[in-house]
């Protein structure tokens, strides 16, 4: 593998696989508010937050961690402003105190913050505006959950990130393809990837166990084990679902995310971890298999974008299916068929926001991935020309990406209109 490609793939893993505490949209809001506060002198008298519809959609129904059971955009930004530590990135709310929670509730009651829908911006967009008697600060996060693109203080620009618009900028994810992902997984140095993946194994396993031990949300993971037993196919689904049960409902344990999503980070890792334990595989084999799973998920998501109406659990489950197939010794062709079998079955599950039912969608997507792998083991797979399946797996992945990013755009807008209407009526 060329060193340029090797370093690009390694850089993708380092950038994408980072810890986050809580659902990443409210955490991004808290991070933006905490960051804006760091540029403001003292305490502002009011705050305004402007968000894309997709951010509003994914904040509406989840519990903010370390908040005292608070929900909503206003709560997330005020809590970030009062008790957040921007230096901790997407773990910004880790050190929030009870006093911070009390102050947040008081400011909520006083109408300190107002929220606005911002039209005609990219799907992940947050603008925080702080106002006082003599000073103001504006900060924008866009594209990624912790990507600050603009800071203004008292109307004067003090920071602007124009990297993505500059001539010659190349997104390293454009170099991803399945053949090279498998080559990278086979040849990458454990000294390069070991710590990155080990953190994912440790953190995501911990929150899955928390979700299985305690009643969070709809208890999807616990219910699967209770109803269907402890077969590996059930455990793989239950572990991933249980992590989401906990995370969507206020658990204060961090997860290592994938493509900006904790649910996707858990979906592409926990089933692979469970299969490796079942088969008694070495830690190195597990780590290399998780490299496959994570990069396959990122590869698919790059065609769709971080937020859309296409449920990201499907992409992440495809990654898990590919990782499980890889660790079983499957060939390139067998792994491609596992991915295509999964997409041909579950591609297009709708995302209607982050909430308790994400755990059920994760379980369904992982079930489709396991079925896709099982079908391929029996030499069965969906054929080119059937729906969006093509001769080349890269073209198949791109087809589903176009559906998610372009074809489901109107679906996304309809979902957001209905959800915002529902929010405004309450």
C-alpha positions in Angstrom: 0.0 0.0 0.0 1.3 3.5 -0.9 2.4 5.4 2.2 0.1 8.3 1.1 -2.9 6.1 1.2 -1.8 4.3 4.4 -1.4 7.7 6.2 -4.7 8.9 4.9 -6.5 5.8 6.2 -4.7 6.1 9.6 -5.7 9.8 9.7 -9.3 9.0 9.0 -9.4 6.6 12.0 -7.7 9.1 14.3 -10.1 11.8 13.3 -13.3 9.9 13.2 -12.9 7.5 16.2 -13.1 9.9 19.1 -14.9 9.8 22.4 -18.2 11.6 22.9 -20.5 11.9 25.9 -24.1 11.6 25.0 -26.0 12.0 21.7 -23.7 14.0 19.4 -26.2 16.7 18.3 -27.0 18.1 21.8 -23.3 17.6 22.6 -22.4 19.6 19.6 -24.7 22.4 20.8 -23.1 22.3 24.2 -19.7 22.4 22.7 -20.6 25.3 20.5 -22.0 27.2 23.5 -19.0 26.5 25.7 -16.6 27.5 22.9 -18.5 30.8 22.3 -18.4 31.5 26.1 -14.6 31.1 26.0 -14.5 34.1 23.6 -16.9 36.2 25.6 -15.9 38.4 28.6 -18.1 37.6 31.6 -21.7 36.3 31.4 -24.0 37.4 28.6 -27.5 38.7 29.2 -29.1 36.6 26.4 -28.3 33.8 23.9 -29.7 33.0 20.5 -29.1 29.7 18.8 -29.7 29.0 15.1 -29.8 25.4 13.9 -30.3 23.3 10.8 -33.4 21.2 10.8 -31.4 18.0 11.1 -29.9 19.2 14.4 -33.3 20.1 15.7 -34.5 16.6 14.7 -31.8 14.8 16.5 -32.0 16.9 19.7 -35.8 16.8 20.3 -36.2 13.5 22.0 -33.0 12.5 23.7 -31.9 13.1 27.3 -28.8 15.3 27.7 -26.1 13.6 29.9 -25.2 15.2 33.2 -28.2 17.5 32.9 -30.6 16.3 35.6 -32.9 14.7 32.9 -33.2 17.8 30.7 -34.1 17.7 27.0 -34.0 20.2 24.1 -31.8 22.7 22.3 -32.1 25.5 24.9 -31.1 23.2 27.7 -28.1 21.8 25.8 -26.7 25.2 24.9 -27.3 26.8 28.3 -25.8 23.8 30.1 -22.7 24.0 27.8 -22.5 27.7 28.4 -22.7 27.4 32.2 -20.8 24.2 33.0 -19.2 23.0 29.7 -15.5 22.7 29.1 -14.8 23.3 25.4 -11.3 21.9 25.8 -12.8 18.4 26.3 -14.3 18.4 22.9 -17.3 16.2 22.5 -17.0 15.2 26.2 -17.8 18.9 27.0 -20.3 18.1 29.7 -18.2 15.6 31.6 -17.5 17.9 34.6 -21.0 19.5 34.9 -22.0 20.0 38.5 -25.4 20.0 40.3 -25.0 23.7 40.7 -24.6 24.1 37.0 -27.8 22.1 36.5 -29.7 24.4 38.9 -28.4 27.5 37.1 -29.4 26.0 33.7 -32.9 25.3 34.9 -33.2 28.9 36.3 -32.1 30.4 33.0 -34.5 28.1 31.1 -37.4 29.4 33.2 -36.2 33.0 32.6 -36.2 32.6 28.8 -32.5 33.4 28.6 -32.1 31.5 25.3 -34.2 31.4 22.1 -33.9 28.8 19.3 -34.4 29.4 15.6 -34.6 27.2 12.6 -31.9 28.2 10.1 -32.9 27.4 6.5 -30.7 26.8 3.5 -27.6 25.8 5.3 -25.8 22.5 5.4 -27.4 19.6 7.3 -25.1 20.1 10.4 -25.2 23.8 11.3 -25.2 25.5 14.6 -24.8 29.3 15.2 -24.5 30.6 18.7 -24.9 34.4 19.4 -24.2 35.8 22.8 -25.2 39.4 23.7 -24.5 41.7 26.6 -24.8 45.4 27.3 -21.5 46.2 25.5 -20.2 43.0 23.9 -21.3 40.2 21.6 -19.9 36.9 20.3 -21.0 34.8 17.3 -19.7 31.3 16.7 -20.6 28.8 14.0 -20.1 25.0 14.0 -20.7 23.3 10.7 -20.0 20.1 8.7 -18.8 18.2 11.7 -19.9 18.2 15.3 -16.8 19.9 16.6 -15.8 21.9 13.5 -15.7 25.6 14.3 -15.8 27.6 11.1 -16.3 31.1 12.3 -15.8 33.2 15.4 -16.7 36.9 15.6 -16.3 39.1 18.7 -18.0 42.5 18.8 -18.6 42.3 15.1 -15.0 41.6 14.3 -13.9 38.4 12.7 -11.2 36.7 14.9 -11.3 33.2 13.3 -12.4 31.7 10.0 -11.8 28.2 8.8 -11.8 28.2 5.0 -9.8 25.0 4.6 -12.6 23.1 2.8 -13.1 25.9 0.3 -9.4 26.4 -0.4 -7.9 25.3 -3.7 -6.3 21.9 -3.6 -8.1 20.7 -0.5 -8.8 16.9 -0.7 -11.0 15.0 1.7 -9.0 11.9 2.6 -12.2 9.9 2.7 -12.3 10.1 -1.1 -9.4 7.6 -1.1 -11.5 4.9 0.6 -12.4 1.8 -1.3 -13.1 -1.7 -0.1 -10.0 -3.4 -1.7 -7.6 -0.9 0.0 -9.6 -1.0 3.2 -8.9 -4.8 3.4 -5.3 -4.3 2.4 -4.9 -1.6 5.1 -6.5 -3.9 7.7 -4.1 -6.8 6.7 -0.9 -4.7 6.8 -1.4 -1.8 9.2 1.0 -1.7 12.2 -0.5 -2.5 15.5 1.5 0.3 17.0 -0.4 2.7 14.7 -4.0 1.5 15.3 -3.9 -0.5 18.6 -4.7 2.3 21.0 -7.4 3.9 18.7 -9.3 0.7 18.5 -8.7 -0.4 22.0 -10.5 2.7 23.3 -13.5 1.8 21.1 -13.6 -1.7 22.5 -13.3 -0.5 26.1 -15.7 2.4 26.0 -18.4 0.9 23.8 -18.4 -2.4 25.7 -18.8 -0.5 29.0 -21.9 1.4 27.8 -23.4 -1.8 26.3 -23.1 -3.6 29.6 -24.6 -0.6 31.4 -27.6 -0.8 29.0 -28.0 -4.5 29.7 -27.8 -4.1 33.5 -30.2 -1.2 34.0 -33.5 -0.1 32.5 -32.9 2.6 29.9 -35.6 3.8 27.4 -37.5 1.0 25.7 -34.9 -1.6 27.0 -34.5 -3.0 23.5 -31.2 -4.9 24.3 -32.5 -6.4 27.5 -35.8 -7.4 25.9 -34.0 -9.2 23.0 -32.0 -11.4 25.4 -35.1 -12.1 27.5 -37.3 -13.0 24.6 -34.8 -14.8 22.3 -32.1 -16.2 24.5 -28.3 -15.8 24.3 -27.3 -17.1 20.9 -24.5 -15.2 19.4 -26.8 -13.7 16.7 -29.0 -12.4 19.5 -26.2 -11.1 21.7 -24.6 -9.2 18.8 -27.9 -7.3 18.2 -28.6 -6.9 21.9 -25.2 -5.5 22.8 -25.4 -2.8 20.1 -29.0 -2.0 21.0 -28.3 -1.8 24.7 -25.6 0.7 24.2 -28.1 2.9 22.3 -30.7 2.3 25.0 -28.4 3.8 27.5 -26.9 6.6 25.4 -30.2 7.9 24.1 -31.6 8.1 27.6 -29.0 10.1 29.5 -26.3 7.6 30.4 -23.1 9.5 31.4 -20.6 7.0 29.9 -18.7 8.1 26.8 -18.6 6.1 23.5 -16.2 6.2 20.6 -18.1 7.5 17.6 -18.0 6.7 13.9 -19.0 9.3 11.3 -20.0 11.7 14.0 -22.4 9.3 15.6 -22.2 7.3 18.8 -25.0 5.0 17.7 -23.0 4.2 14.5 -19.8 3.8 16.5 -21.5 1.2 18.7 -23.3 -0.5 15.8 -20.1 -1.1 13.8 -18.1 -2.2 16.8 -20.1 -4.2 19.3 -21.4 -7.0 17.1 -17.8 -7.6 15.8 -16.5 -7.6 19.4 -19.2 -10.1 20.4 -18.4 -12.5 17.5 -14.7 -12.3 18.2 -15.3 -13.3 21.8 -17.6 -16.1 20.7 -15.0 -17.5 18.3 -12.1 -17.1 20.7 -10.1 -14.9 18.3 -7.0 -13.0 19.3 -7.1 -9.3 20.2 -5.1 -8.5 17.1 -7.6 -10.2 14.9 -10.4 -8.3 16.6 -8.6 -5.0 16.1 -7.9 -5.6 12.4 -11.6 -6.6 12.0 -12.7 -3.4 13.6 -10.5 -1.5 11.3 -12.5 -3.0 8.4 -15.8 -2.4 10.1 -15.1 1.3 10.9 -13.6 2.1 7.5 -16.4 0.4 5.6 -19.0 2.4 7.6 -17.1 5.7 7.0 -16.7 4.8 3.3 -20.4 4.5 2.9 -21.3 7.5 5.0 -19.1 9.9 3.0 -21.6 9.6 0.1 -24.5 10.5 2.4 -23.2 13.1 4.9 -23.3 13.1 8.6 -27.1 13.9 8.9 -29.8 12.8 6.5 -33.1 10.8 6.4 -31.1 7.6 5.7 -30.6 5.8 9.0 -26.8 5.6 9.7 -27.3 2.4 11.6 -27.6 0.7 8.2 -24.2 1.9 7.1 -22.6 1.0 10.4 -24.2 -2.5 10.3 -22.8 -3.0 6.9 -19.5 -2.3 8.4 -20.1 -4.8 11.2 -21.1 -7.4 8.7 -17.9 -6.8 6.7 -15.9 -7.0 9.9 -17.5 -10.3 10.9 -16.9 -11.7 7.5 -13.3 -10.5 7.5 -12.6 -12.1 10.8 -14.0 -15.4 9.6 -11.5 -15.4 6.7 -13.9 -14.4 4.0 -12.5 -13.3 0.6 -12.9 -9.9 -1.0 -15.8 -11.2 -3.1 -17.5 -12.7 0.0 -17.2 -9.4 1.9 -18.6 -7.5 -1.0 -21.6 -9.8 -1.1 -22.1 -9.4 2.6 -22.3 -5.6 2.2 -24.6 -5.8 -0.8 -26.9 -8.4 0.9 -27.2 -6.0 3.8 -27.9 -2.9 1.7 -30.3 -4.8 -0.6 -32.3 -5.7 2.5 -32.2 -2.8 4.9 -31.1 0.1 2.8 -33.4 3.1 3.3 -34.5 2.8 6.9 -35.7 6.3 7.7 -34.1 8.5 10.4 -36.7 10.5 12.2 -34.4 11.8 14.9 -32.3 10.5 17.7 -34.5 8.8 20.4 -35.2 5.4 22.1 -36.3 3.7 18.9 -32.7 4.1 17.5 -31.9 1.0 19.6 -34.6 -1.0 17.7 -33.3 0.3 14.3 -29.8 -0.8 15.3 -31.0 -4.2 16.2 -32.8 -4.5 12.9 -29.8 -3.3 10.9 -27.4 -5.7 12.6 -29.9 -8.5 12.0 -29.8 -7.6 8.3 -26.0 -7.7 8.4 -25.9 -11.1 10.1 -28.4 -12.4 7.5 -26.3 -10.9 4.7 -23.2 -12.7 6.0 -25.1 -16.0 6.6 -26.6 -15.9 3.1 -23.1 -15.4 1.6 -21.7 -18.3 3.6 -24.3 -20.4 1.8 -23.3 -18.9 -1.6 -26.4 -16.8 -1.9 -26.4 -13.2 -2.7 -28.4 -10.5 -4.5 -27.5 -10.2 -8.1 -26.4 -7.2 -10.2 -29.4 -5.4 -11.7 -31.7 -6.3 -8.8 -32.7 -2.9 -7.5 -29.6 -0.8 -6.8 -27.1 -3.8 -6.7 -24.4 -3.5 -9.3 -21.5 -5.6 -10.6 -19.0 -3.4 -8.6 -19.6 -3.0 -4.9 -18.2 0.6 -5.1 -21.0 1.5 -7.5 -23.6 -0.2 -5.2 -22.3 1.8 -2.3 -22.5 5.0 -4.3 -26.0 4.2 -5.5 -27.3 3.9 -1.9 -25.3 7.1 -1.0 -27.1 9.0 -3.8 -30.4 7.7 -2.4 -29.5 8.9 1.1 -28.1 12.3 0.1 -30.3 13.3 -2.9 -33.2 10.9 -3.2 -34.3 11.2 0.5 -33.8 15.0 0.7 -37.5 15.7 0.3 -38.2 12.9 2.8 -35.8 14.5 5.3 -37.5 17.9 4.8 -41.0 16.3 5.3 -39.9 14.6 8.5 -38.4 17.8 9.9 -41.6 19.8 9.1 -43.7 17.3 10.9 -41.4 17.1 13.9 -41.0 20.9 14.2 -44.7 21.3 13.8 -45.2 18.8 16.6 -42.7 20.6 18.8 -44.3 24.0 18.2 -47.8 22.6 19.1 -46.8 21.5 22.6 
